[in-house]
Amino acid sequence: MTPPWRPGPRNLMTDVAGLRVGSAEDAALKSGTTALLLDAPSVAAVEILGGAPGTRETDLLAPDKLVPGVDALVLSGGSAFGLDAASGVQSFLREAGRGFEVAGFRVPIVPAAILFDLANGGAKDWGRHSPYRELGWRAAEAAGPDFSIGSHGAGAGATTALVKGGLGSASAVLASGVTVGALVAVNAVGSPLVGQGPHFRAAPFEIDGEFGGLGLPAPWPADGALPLTKLAPRPLQATTIAIVATDAVLDKAGAKRLAVAAQDGFVQALWPSHTDFDGDLVFGLSTGTSGVALEGAARIELAAAATATMARAIARGVFAATPAAGDRVPAWRAFTAARDAI
């Protein structure tokens, strides 16, 4: 089957013009931070469907709030401690002279979301202050058009029900020339795999074997509908957090609808999704750099592309994860090799 859209040149979020992404992580901590920096303030919104979110400055993204755009968005590990990462990114941007002007002062607008990776085997005895502000600064400093996916940044310590999670990204170019990109840290209560794997639930959306080319299993396994989850989940022990972006021209309401569509990508790639114990969140972002304002059927295509691109990004993040000492669940590649050896 020919995919309806092709990836951009990098197959990364940064195929959307005007965006840079950087990550920083600590191997001993088994955690990290990812920052998305914008060349110019851009329209943003948020959709939260999980039952246990952790956020900063999301209220101002509502259509009725004053601030018209954001300077950066942050995804971080560390549970509530990870919200400090946004302060590091804000400091980086302040030194660069960025921010919303108020009474002669510039205040960088940096909404953030976090996931719970405290109990993943990493060393979290950091003393009085968490390391996330510094990780945020380093992530912002590293931001550029190219970045690594898998066990990096906010995905460094991420896990799912059966295998490690990770930082994922993907892009798609529509017939109109508009580009959609997704960036996601996959740390779900549920599983990205069909039954016991190794097939990805997002397989129908895969392009050019970007996460193994296995397709869907045939026949469908008996446990394919079983909602496999992390053992005895408790609030804030999971969460998939993401950003979906486009260079199409959208207002805040349109960015909100884009985020809603991208949440459907969670449903296509993770089972179950949006549980009481996930904090599932998507930021929707419009840079408007294409100058194209979509209407009617073209808006439906944009939403469908957002769903598919997010599903692909989730699978790519899990597929690219790598094993490390002290892991409590295997990376997909190790899991698959062990399964095949049985």
Residue frames relative to the residue before (quaternion, step in Angstrom):
aa qw qx qy qz dx dy dz
M 1.0000 0.0000 0.0000 0.0000 0.00 0.00 0.00
T 0.3640 -0.7265 0.5409 0.2172 3.58 -0.89 0.94
P 0.4243 -0.7070 0.4916 0.2800 3.61 -0.70 1.00
P 0.5334 -0.6573 0.4216 0.3252 3.61 -1.00 0.70
W 0.7750 0.1848 -0.1090 0.5944 3.58 1.20 -0.47
R 0.3238 -0.7117 0.5859 0.2129 3.54 -1.28 0.41
P 0.5375 -0.6025 0.4622 0.3667 3.61 -1.11 0.52
G 0.5492 -0.5555 0.4981 0.3763 3.51 -1.32 0.27
P 0.7585 -0.4222 0.2423 0.4333 3.62 -1.25 0.13
R 0.7458 0.3571 -0.2207 0.5174 3.63 1.06 -0.57
N 0.2403 -0.7565 0.5387 0.2824 3.58 1.19 -0.60
L 0.5433 0.5687 -0.4023 0.4685 3.53 1.01 0.97
M 0.7045 -0.4450 0.3525 0.4260 3.55 -1.31 0.30
T 0.6840 0.5267 -0.2847 0.4167 3.59 0.99 -0.84
D 0.4424 0.6330 -0.4927 0.4010 3.59 1.20 0.32
V 0.5686 0.5130 -0.3817 0.5176 3.58 1.30 -0.18
A 0.4243 -0.7365 0.4627 0.2519 3.58 -0.51 1.17
G 0.7676 0.3680 -0.2820 0.4426 3.54 -1.08 0.81
L 0.6670 0.4781 -0.2936 0.4903 3.59 1.30 0.08
R 0.0433 -0.7480 0.6609 0.0431 3.53 -1.24 0.66
V 0.1364 -0.7920 0.5930 0.0497 3.57 -1.04 0.79
G 0.0282 0.7864 -0.6165 0.0269 3.55 -1.05 0.83
S 0.1625 -0.7853 0.5923 0.0779 3.56 -1.17 0.61
A 0.0286 -0.7468 0.6623 0.0531 3.50 -1.34 0.42
E 0.0227 0.7998 -0.5983 0.0430 3.54 -1.02 0.83
D 0.2795 -0.7213 0.6107 0.1692 3.53 -1.36 0.32
A 0.4139 -0.7488 0.4607 0.2359 3.58 -0.50 1.21
A 0.6674 0.4880 -0.3131 0.4673 3.61 0.96 -0.80
L 0.6560 0.5120 -0.2895 0.4731 3.56 1.07 -0.78
K 0.1764 -0.7912 0.5412 0.2235 3.56 1.14 -0.78
S 0.6400 0.4559 -0.3322 0.5217 3.52 0.91 0.98
G 0.0533 0.8051 -0.5895 0.0392 3.53 -1.27 0.26
T 0.3944 -0.7000 0.5638 0.1912 3.48 -1.43 -0.07
T 0.1180 -0.7636 0.6300 0.0782 3.55 -1.17 0.66
A 0.1260 -0.7959 0.5913 0.0329 3.56 -0.91 0.99
L 0.1642 -0.7390 0.6463 0.0959 3.53 -1.07 0.87
L 0.1121 -0.8017 0.5868 0.0190 3.55 -0.61 1.20
L 0.2734 -0.7647 0.5675 0.1357 3.55 -1.06 0.84
D 0.5006 -0.6538 0.4753 0.3099 3.56 -0.99 0.82
A 0.7746 0.0443 -0.0258 0.6303 3.57 1.21 -0.57
P 0.6181 -0.5427 0.3902 0.4138 3.62 -1.07 0.56
S 0.0742 -0.8252 0.5594 -0.0239 3.56 -0.86 1.00
V 0.6236 -0.5584 0.4195 0.3511 3.51 -1.29 0.58
A 0.0524 0.8021 -0.5918 0.0603 3.59 -0.89 0.89
A 0.0528 -0.7572 0.6505 0.0278 3.52 -1.33 0.50
V 0.2308 -0.7746 0.5697 0.1492 3.58 -1.24 0.05
E 0.0914 -0.7550 0.6459 0.0664 3.54 -1.23 0.64
I 0.0797 -0.8022 0.5917 -0.0072 3.57 -0.70 1.15
L 0.0220 -0.8276 0.5601 -0.0303 3.57 -0.60 1.14
G 0.5776 0.5704 -0.3879 0.4366 3.60 1.21 -0.20
G 0.5376 -0.6677 0.4299 0.2834 3.55 -1.22 0.49
A 0.7830 0.2890 -0.1449 0.5314 3.61 1.21 -0.23
P 0.1127 0.8370 -0.5282 0.0874 3.61 0.60 1.08
G 0.1280 -0.7411 0.6479 0.1208 3.51 -1.37 0.31
T 0.0848 0.8475 -0.5038 0.1441 3.57 -0.41 1.22
R 0.1552 -0.7308 0.6508 0.1350 3.50 -1.45 0.20
E 0.8800 0.0381 -0.0557 0.4701 3.55 -1.08 0.91
T 0.3482 0.7385 -0.5137 0.2634 3.59 0.95 0.76
D 0.5576 0.6200 -0.4009 0.3794 3.63 1.09 -0.51
L 0.6738 0.5223 -0.3100 0.4209 3.60 0.96 -0.80
L 0.5834 0.5913 -0.3714 0.4148 3.61 1.27 -0.16
A 0.4692 0.6721 -0.4499 0.3546 3.61 1.24 -0.13
P 0.6227 -0.5940 0.3604 0.3600 3.61 -1.05 0.73
D 0.7128 0.4589 -0.2677 0.4579 3.62 1.10 -0.59
K 0.5657 0.6111 -0.3844 0.3984 3.61 1.26 0.05
L 0.6642 -0.5995 0.3117 0.3199 3.55 -1.16 0.79
V 0.7006 0.4999 -0.3063 0.4068 3.60 0.67 -1.09
P 0.3288 -0.8058 0.4607 0.1740 3.61 -0.55 1.13
G 0.8266 0.0543 0.0002 0.5601 3.60 1.13 -0.46
V 0.3909 -0.7016 0.5478 0.2343 3.54 -1.33 0.31
D 0.4228 -0.6994 0.5224 0.2432 3.54 -1.27 0.51
A 0.7856 -0.0371 0.0503 0.6156 3.57 1.19 -0.55
L 0.1726 -0.7271 0.6471 0.1510 3.52 -1.37 0.25
V 0.1698 -0.8016 0.5703 0.0589 3.57 -1.04 0.81
L 0.1018 -0.7270 0.6766 0.0580 3.52 -1.15 0.86
S 0.0649 0.8340 -0.5420 0.0805 3.60 -0.75 0.95
G 0.4356 -0.6096 0.5909 0.2991 3.46 -1.35 0.43
G 0.5849 0.6527 -0.3855 0.2885 3.54 -1.29 -0.23
S 0.3920 -0.7015 0.4937 0.3324 3.58 1.25 0.04
A 0.8310 -0.1914 0.1148 0.5096 3.63 -1.07 -0.58
F 0.5597 0.5913 -0.3936 0.4269 3.60 1.16 -0.48
G 0.6379 0.5738 -0.3166 0.4045 3.57 1.06 -0.76
L 0.5155 0.6299 -0.4301 0.3905 3.60 1.21 -0.24
D 0.5222 0.6265 -0.4075 0.4108 3.60 1.24 -0.33
A 0.5422 0.6382 -0.4035 0.3686 3.61 1.13 -0.54
A 0.6265 0.5499 -0.3440 0.4322 3.59 1.01 -0.74
S 0.6087 0.5485 -0.3546 0.4505 3.59 1.10 -0.61
G 0.6377 0.5182 -0.3264 0.4671 3.57 1.06 -0.72
V 0.6521 0.4915 -0.3094 0.4872 3.57 0.99 -0.81
Q 0.6337 0.5340 -0.3261 0.4548 3.58 1.00 -0.81
S 0.6440 0.5182 -0.3189 0.4637 3.59 0.98 -0.82
F 0.6293 0.5342 -0.3250 0.4616 3.56 1.01 -0.85
L 0.6994 0.4660 -0.2719 0.4688 3.58 0.88 -0.94
R 0.6126 0.5505 -0.3524 0.4444 3.60 1.03 -0.71
E 0.6572 0.4986 -0.3125 0.4710 3.58 0.97 -0.80
A 0.6710 0.4720 -0.2873 0.4944 3.58 1.21 -0.51
G 0.5352 -0.6631 0.3852 0.3542 3.59 1.29 0.07
R 0.4667 0.6814 -0.4375 0.3557 3.58 1.23 0.39
G 0.5056 0.6800 -0.4683 0.2505 3.55 -1.25 0.35
F 0.5932 -0.5510 0.4639 0.3596 3.51 -1.38 0.32
E 0.3481 -0.7710 0.4967 0.1943 3.59 -0.68 1.08
V 0.0583 0.7723 -0.6262 0.0896 3.53 -0.84 1.10
A 0.8495 -0.1071 0.0467 0.5145 3.62 -0.64 1.15
G 0.7408 -0.4179 0.2201 0.4777 3.55 1.00 0.83
F 0.6509 0.4625 -0.3177 0.5113 3.59 1.27 0.00
R 0.2845 -0.7391 0.5829 0.1815 3.55 -1.19 0.58
V 0.0961 -0.7960 0.5977 0.0005 3.53 -0.78 1.12
P 0.3117 -0.7521 0.5455 0.1989 3.64 -0.40 1.13
I 0.2726 -0.7599 0.5740 0.1371 3.57 -0.88 1.01
V 0.0772 0.8224 -0.5442 0.1470 3.56 -0.37 1.33
P 0.0973 -0.7907 0.6034 0.0358 3.63 0.06 1.20
A 0.0858 -0.8110 0.5787 -0.0033 3.55 -1.14 0.69
A 0.0987 -0.7570 0.6404 0.0841 3.53 -1.32 0.39
I 0.2096 -0.7965 0.5606 0.0864 3.57 -1.11 0.71
L 0.2238 -0.7278 0.6289 0.1575 3.51 -1.38 0.33
F 0.4776 -0.6693 0.4946 0.2816 3.55 -1.24 0.49
D 0.1468 0.7747 -0.6037 0.1177 3.57 -0.64 1.17
L 0.2973 0.7961 -0.4864 0.2031 3.60 1.20 0.44
A 0.7673 0.3797 -0.1879 0.4815 3.60 0.99 -0.82
N 0.4309 0.7368 -0.4293 0.2952 3.58 1.09 0.66
G 0.6753 -0.5047 0.2944 0.4501 3.59 1.24 0.22
G 0.5646 0.6063 -0.3870 0.4047 3.59 1.23 -0.12
A 0.5581 -0.6077 0.4564 0.3330 3.55 -1.29 0.42
K 0.0501 -0.8331 0.5506 -0.0193 3.58 -0.39 1.24
D 0.4648 0.6775 -0.4462 0.3548 3.61 1.24 0.32
W 0.1079 0.8683 -0.4754 0.0915 3.57 0.70 1.12
G 0.5877 -0.5905 0.3869 0.3952 3.62 1.17 0.01
R 0.8405 -0.2370 0.1354 0.4680 3.55 -1.25 -0.48
H 0.8113 0.1771 -0.0663 0.5532 3.58 0.80 -1.00
S 0.4887 -0.6643 0.4784 0.3019 3.56 -1.01 0.80
P 0.5252 -0.6515 0.4488 0.3136 3.61 -1.21 0.43
Y 0.4856 0.7379 -0.4094 0.2283 3.59 1.19 -0.20
R 0.5757 0.5619 -0.4061 0.4334 3.63 1.06 -0.47
E 0.6688 0.4836 -0.2980 0.4796 3.57 0.96 -0.86
L 0.6256 0.5229 -0.3394 0.4691 3.59 1.02 -0.74
G 0.6303 0.5322 -0.3341 0.4559 3.58 1.04 -0.73
W 0.6317 0.5186 -0.3261 0.4751 3.58 0.97 -0.85
R 0.6821 0.4916 -0.2939 0.4546 3.58 0.83 -0.97
A 0.6341 0.5226 -0.3360 0.4604 3.58 0.99 -0.75
A 0.6583 0.4989 -0.3078 0.4722 3.59 0.94 -0.85
E 0.6491 0.5265 -0.3089 0.4538 3.57 0.98 -0.86
A 0.7068 0.4619 -0.2526 0.4724 3.59 1.11 -0.73
A 0.4538 0.7367 -0.4327 0.2533 3.59 1.23 -0.28
G 0.2038 0.7593 -0.5941 0.1704 3.52 -0.96 0.95
P 0.7198 -0.4528 0.2994 0.4327 3.58 -1.25 -0.12
D 0.7503 0.3138 -0.1808 0.5530 3.59 1.17 -0.56
F 0.1144 0.7786 -0.6091 0.0986 3.56 -0.99 0.85
S 0.5065 -0.6634 0.4739 0.2807 3.55 -1.25 0.51
I 0.2367 -0.7397 0.6110 0.1531 3.53 -1.20 0.66
G 0.5742 0.5642 -0.4500 0.3867 3.57 -1.30 0.21
S 0.8221 -0.2212 0.1815 0.4923 3.58 -0.94 -0.91
H 0.4542 0.6529 -0.4544 0.4012 3.54 0.67 1.20
G 0.8462 0.1969 -0.1223 0.4799 3.52 -1.29 0.40
A 0.8406 -0.1118 0.1067 0.5191 3.55 -0.95 -0.91
G 0.6802 0.4768 -0.2898 0.4754 3.59 1.23 -0.34
A 0.3876 0.7712 -0.4547 0.2197 3.60 1.25 -0.05
G 0.8068 0.2138 -0.1075 0.5402 3.59 1.00 -0.76
A 0.3941 0.7589 -0.4484 0.2602 3.55 1.27 0.26
T 0.0995 -0.7840 0.6120 0.0297 3.55 -1.18 0.69
T 0.1933 -0.7196 0.6436 0.1749 3.54 -1.39 0.21
A 0.7853 -0.3504 0.2109 0.4649 3.58 -1.27 -0.11
L 0.8194 0.2317 -0.0898 0.5165 3.61 0.93 -0.89
V 0.8122 0.1477 -0.0305 0.5635 3.58 1.03 -0.77
K 0.6645 -0.4769 0.3807 0.4314 3.54 -1.32 0.16
G 0.3767 -0.6698 0.5844 0.2608 3.51 -1.24 0.53
G 0.0974 -0.8085 0.5749 0.0801 3.54 -1.12 -0.55
L 0.5738 -0.5418 0.4784 0.3851 3.50 -1.41 -0.07
G 0.0366 -0.8230 0.5664 -0.0202 3.56 -0.68 1.09
S 0.0105 0.7873 -0.6165 0.0025 3.54 -1.22 0.46
A 0.0618 0.7695 -0.6335 0.0526 3.55 -1.24 0.56
S 0.1360 -0.7821 0.6001 0.0987 3.56 -1.30 0.27
A 0.0976 -0.7683 0.6289 0.0686 3.53 -1.33 0.30
V 0.2242 -0.7529 0.6064 0.1231 3.54 -1.09 0.83
L 0.3117 -0.7776 0.5250 0.1505 3.57 -0.67 1.13
A 0.6927 -0.4764 0.3424 0.4194 3.56 -1.28 0.31
S 0.6393 0.5409 -0.3119 0.4488 3.58 1.13 -0.64
G 0.5301 -0.6102 0.4099 0.4227 3.56 1.29 -0.35
V 0.4944 0.6442 -0.4254 0.3994 3.57 1.29 -0.13
T 0.2380 -0.7685 0.5815 0.1205 3.57 -1.07 0.79
V 0.1381 -0.7499 0.6426 0.0749 3.54 -1.17 0.78
G 0.0292 -0.8013 0.5975 0.0087 3.59 -0.95 0.84
A 0.1490 -0.7791 0.6033 0.0821 3.56 -1.18 0.59
L 0.0547 -0.7526 0.6561 0.0108 3.52 -1.18 0.78
V 0.0710 0.8323 -0.5365 0.1197 3.59 -0.63 1.08
A 0.1983 -0.7212 0.6484 0.1415 3.54 -1.19 0.71
V 0.2030 -0.8327 0.5124 0.0535 3.55 -0.34 1.35
N 0.1780 0.7785 -0.5715 0.1889 3.57 -0.41 1.27
A 0.1639 0.8786 -0.4349 0.1102 3.52 1.13 0.83
V 0.5414 -0.5501 0.5231 0.3614 3.53 -1.33 0.40
G 0.7311 0.4322 -0.2198 0.4800 3.57 0.99 -0.87
S 0.5573 -0.6189 0.4661 0.2986 3.54 -1.33 -0.31
P 0.3859 -0.7063 0.5396 0.2471 3.58 -1.12 0.66
L 0.6543 0.5344 -0.2888 0.4505 3.59 1.30 -0.16
V 0.4765 -0.6189 0.5360 0.3203 3.53 -1.29 0.41
G 0.8268 -0.0512 -0.0023 0.5602 3.59 -0.55 1.12
Q 0.8011 -0.2284 0.2112 0.5114 3.55 -0.84 -1.05
G 0.5898 -0.6050 0.3588 0.3966 3.59 1.27 0.29
P 0.6068 0.0490 -0.7146 -0.3445 1.48 -2.51 -0.29
H 0.4586 0.7239 -0.4327 0.2801 3.61 1.25 -0.10
F 0.3972 -0.7170 0.5287 0.2205 3.55 -1.05 0.84
R 0.5153 -0.6393 0.4772 0.3131 3.56 -1.03 0.78
A 0.6613 0.5181 -0.3009 0.4514 3.59 1.14 -0.57
A 0.3230 0.8111 -0.4553 0.1747 3.61 1.28 -0.01
P 0.6389 0.5427 -0.3693 0.4011 3.68 0.85 -0.70
F 0.7142 0.4405 -0.2532 0.4815 3.60 1.18 -0.46
E 0.4398 0.7308 -0.4407 0.2798 3.61 1.26 -0.14
I 0.1565 -0.7704 0.6140 0.0711 3.55 -1.13 0.78
D 0.8708 -0.0372 0.0002 0.4903 3.57 -0.87 1.03
G 0.6638 -0.5547 0.3171 0.3887 3.58 0.88 0.92
E 0.2530 0.8344 -0.4690 0.1406 3.58 1.16 0.51
F 0.7743 0.1450 -0.1658 0.5932 3.61 1.22 -0.15
G 0.8356 -0.2670 0.0636 0.4759 3.52 0.75 1.17
G 0.2999 -0.8051 0.4736 0.1937 3.58 1.18 -0.40
L 0.3587 0.7709 -0.4670 0.2427 3.60 1.12 0.51
G 0.3305 -0.7377 0.5169 0.2815 3.58 1.14 -0.51
L 0.6306 -0.4922 0.4087 0.4393 3.54 -1.23 -0.49
P 0.5579 -0.6209 0.4209 0.3551 3.62 -1.08 0.59
A 0.0376 -0.7701 0.6365 0.0207 3.55 -1.15 0.68
P 0.4564 -0.2950 -0.8170 0.1926 1.51 -1.24 2.17
W 0.6349 -0.5020 0.4131 0.4174 3.54 -1.30 0.27
P 0.4560 -0.7178 0.4445 0.2815 3.62 -0.72 1.00
A 0.6314 -0.5647 0.3832 0.3683 3.54 -1.15 0.61
D 0.7340 0.3876 -0.2330 0.5066 3.59 1.10 -0.65
G 0.3317 0.7942 -0.4638 0.2101 3.59 1.24 0.27
A 0.7251 0.3866 -0.2369 0.5183 3.58 1.15 -0.52
L 0.4705 0.6771 -0.4428 0.3523 3.59 1.27 -0.01
P 0.3396 -0.7611 0.5107 0.2112 3.64 -0.69 0.98
L 0.1186 -0.8074 0.5772 0.0292 3.58 0.10 1.30
T 0.0020 -0.8122 0.5814 -0.0480 3.57 -0.85 0.99
K 0.6504 -0.4673 0.4098 0.4367 3.54 -1.33 0.14
L 0.5736 -0.6187 0.4168 0.3385 3.56 -1.04 0.81
A 0.8648 -0.0737 0.0230 0.4961 3.57 -0.93 1.02
P 0.0298 0.8323 -0.5528 0.0275 3.59 0.64 1.03
R 0.1158 -0.7623 0.6327 0.0717 3.53 -1.20 0.67
P 0.6842 -0.5014 0.3116 0.4282 3.62 -1.10 0.52
L 0.8374 0.1629 -0.1915 0.4853 3.54 -1.11 0.95
Q 0.5359 0.6020 -0.4427 0.3929 3.63 1.10 0.47
A 0.7356 0.3133 -0.2224 0.5580 3.58 1.21 0.23
T 0.2886 0.7659 -0.5641 0.1091 3.56 -1.21 -0.69
T 0.1010 -0.7252 0.6778 0.0661 3.51 -1.10 0.89
I 0.0563 -0.8030 0.5929 -0.0213 3.56 -0.71 1.13
A 0.0017 0.8400 -0.5344 0.0940 3.55 -0.86 0.92
I 0.2126 -0.7150 0.6460 0.1624 3.49 -1.45 0.18
V 0.0747 -0.7464 0.6581 0.0648 3.56 -1.06 0.81
A 0.0392 -0.8223 0.5668 -0.0314 3.57 -0.82 0.99
T 0.0449 -0.7751 0.6290 0.0402 3.51 -1.26 0.50
D 0.4153 -0.6803 0.5374 0.2753 3.54 -1.27 0.44
A 0.4219 0.6669 -0.4835 0.3788 3.61 1.28 0.23
V 0.4982 -0.6407 0.4956 0.3094 3.56 -1.21 0.51
L 0.1050 0.7812 -0.6044 0.1163 3.58 -0.63 1.19
D 0.3607 -0.6665 0.5905 0.2776 3.55 -1.24 0.45
K 0.7469 -0.3903 0.2555 0.4739 3.60 -1.24 -0.03
A 0.6381 0.5195 -0.3331 0.4604 3.58 1.00 -0.76
G 0.6550 0.5034 -0.3117 0.4695 3.59 0.99 -0.76
A 0.6349 0.5139 -0.3258 0.4761 3.58 1.06 -0.73
K 0.6083 0.5405 -0.3412 0.4705 3.57 1.12 -0.67
R 0.6640 0.4886 -0.3091 0.4741 3.59 0.91 -0.86
L 0.6064 0.5438 -0.3519 0.4612 3.60 1.09 -0.66
A 0.6587 0.5024 -0.3021 0.4716 3.58 0.99 -0.86
V 0.6109 0.5422 -0.3443 0.4628 3.59 1.05 -0.75
A 0.6618 0.5033 -0.3046 0.4646 3.59 0.91 -0.91
A 0.6631 0.5046 -0.3130 0.4558 3.59 0.97 -0.80
Q 0.5681 0.5639 -0.3914 0.4539 3.61 1.13 -0.50
D 0.5957 0.5512 -0.3684 0.4533 3.61 1.12 -0.55
G 0.5764 0.5726 -0.3711 0.4496 3.58 1.20 -0.45
F 0.5745 0.5545 -0.3725 0.4729 3.58 1.15 -0.58
V 0.6749 0.5072 -0.2953 0.4473 3.57 0.88 -0.98
Q 0.6708 0.5000 -0.2949 0.4615 3.59 1.05 -0.74
A 0.7805 0.3695 -0.1676 0.4755 3.60 1.09 -0.65
L 0.7798 0.2549 -0.1260 0.5577 3.63 1.17 -0.45
W 0.0021 0.7969 -0.6037 0.0243 3.57 -0.90 0.93
P 0.5285 -0.3539 -0.7571 0.1493 1.52 -1.24 2.19
S 0.3039 -0.7255 0.5837 0.2018 3.57 -1.33 0.25
H 0.8333 0.2695 -0.1680 0.4525 3.54 -1.39 0.23
T 0.2604 0.7899 -0.5151 0.2072 3.57 1.00 0.82
D 0.6984 -0.4360 0.3544 0.4433 3.56 -1.33 0.07
F 0.7496 0.4238 -0.2021 0.4666 3.56 1.08 -0.74
D 0.5877 0.5027 -0.3816 0.5062 3.59 1.30 0.19
G 0.2755 -0.7333 0.5893 0.1976 3.54 -1.26 0.43
D 0.0688 0.8791 -0.4715 0.0134 3.55 1.23 0.59
L 0.0730 0.8001 -0.5766 0.1485 3.53 -0.65 1.24
V 0.0417 -0.7690 0.6370 0.0345 3.56 -1.14 0.73
F 0.2545 -0.7032 0.6442 0.1604 3.53 -1.01 0.92
G 0.1860 -0.7518 0.6211 0.1201 3.57 -1.02 0.84
L 0.0663 -0.8290 0.5530 -0.0511 3.58 -0.79 1.06
S 0.0488 -0.7790 0.6248 0.0185 3.56 -1.01 0.86
T 0.2360 -0.7707 0.5775 0.1297 3.58 -0.66 1.12
G 0.2901 -0.7936 0.4869 0.2213 3.59 1.15 -0.58
T 0.4020 0.7695 -0.4386 0.2322 3.58 1.28 0.09
S 0.6033 0.5543 -0.3705 0.4376 3.62 1.17 -0.33
G 0.3557 -0.7443 0.4842 0.2917 3.55 1.17 -0.59
V 0.5625 0.6102 -0.3695 0.4180 3.59 1.33 0.04
A 0.1236 -0.7632 0.6317 0.0564 3.56 -0.86 1.02
L 0.2400 -0.8104 0.5245 0.1031 3.57 -0.46 1.22
E 0.0813 -0.7895 0.6076 0.0306 3.54 -1.12 0.73
G 0.8448 0.2395 -0.1375 0.4584 3.55 -1.33 0.29
A 0.8529 -0.0356 0.0594 0.5174 3.55 -0.90 -1.05
A 0.6068 0.5644 -0.3596 0.4289 3.59 1.11 -0.61
R 0.6166 0.5209 -0.3475 0.4772 3.61 1.13 -0.56
I 0.6216 0.5241 -0.3428 0.4705 3.58 1.07 -0.68
E 0.6421 0.5122 -0.3249 0.4688 3.58 0.98 -0.80
L 0.6204 0.5377 -0.3394 0.4591 3.59 1.01 -0.79
A 0.6619 0.5011 -0.3058 0.4661 3.59 0.93 -0.89
A 0.6528 0.5084 -0.3169 0.4636 3.59 0.94 -0.87
A 0.6520 0.5078 -0.3148 0.4667 3.58 0.98 -0.80
A 0.6172 0.5368 -0.3448 0.4605 3.59 1.06 -0.72
T 0.6418 0.5212 -0.3161 0.4653 3.59 0.99 -0.86
A 0.7107 0.4671 -0.2650 0.4545 3.57 0.77 -1.06
T 0.6693 0.5051 -0.3084 0.4493 3.58 0.92 -0.86
M 0.6364 0.5063 -0.3369 0.4745 3.60 1.03 -0.69
A 0.6328 0.5222 -0.3406 0.4591 3.62 0.94 -0.81
R 0.6559 0.5051 -0.3092 0.4680 3.59 0.95 -0.86
A 0.6495 0.5254 -0.3232 0.4446 3.59 0.94 -0.86
I 0.6261 0.5351 -0.3366 0.4565 3.58 1.01 -0.79
A 0.6908 0.4692 -0.2847 0.4708 3.59 0.81 -0.97
R 0.6431 0.5252 -0.3269 0.4514 3.61 0.98 -0.78
G 0.6391 0.5298 -0.3334 0.4470 3.60 1.02 -0.71
V 0.6668 0.4775 -0.2887 0.4939 3.57 1.01 -0.84
F 0.6449 0.5405 -0.3111 0.4418 3.58 0.94 -0.91
A 0.7375 0.4384 -0.2278 0.4604 3.59 0.98 -0.86
A 0.4588 0.6959 -0.4521 0.3175 3.62 1.22 -0.17
T 0.2074 -0.7874 0.5743 0.0852 3.55 -1.09 0.78
P 0.5290 -0.6441 0.4445 0.3282 3.60 -1.09 0.66
A 0.0322 -0.7784 0.6267 0.0153 3.55 -1.24 0.54
A 0.6446 -0.5228 0.3873 0.4016 3.55 -1.22 0.48
G 0.8117 0.2785 -0.2139 0.4668 3.54 -1.01 0.86
D 0.3876 0.7246 -0.4889 0.2927 3.60 1.22 0.09
R 0.3202 -0.7539 0.5452 0.1787 3.57 -1.06 0.77
V 0.7388 0.1497 -0.1653 0.6360 3.55 1.34 -0.09
P 0.5238 -0.6617 0.4269 0.3249 3.63 -1.06 0.60
A 0.5310 -0.5513 0.5198 0.3794 3.53 -1.32 0.26
W 0.6736 -0.5174 0.3339 0.4087 3.59 -1.15 0.58
R 0.6617 0.5190 -0.3215 0.4352 3.61 0.86 -0.87
A 0.6738 0.4734 -0.2935 0.4854 3.59 0.95 -0.87
F 0.6251 0.5450 -0.3210 0.4574 3.56 1.03 -0.84
T 0.6801 0.4926 -0.2781 0.4663 3.56 0.92 -0.94
A 0.6471 0.5146 -0.3187 0.4636 3.57 0.98 -0.85
A 0.6655 0.4925 -0.3052 0.4705 3.61 0.96 -0.84
R 0.6396 0.5258 -0.3204 0.4602 3.57 1.02 -0.79
D 0.6858 0.4917 -0.2816 0.4566 3.56 0.92 -0.89
A 0.6434 0.5423 -0.3141 0.4397 3.57 1.20 -0.58
I 0.5601 0.6185 -0.3895 0.3899 3.60 1.22 -0.38
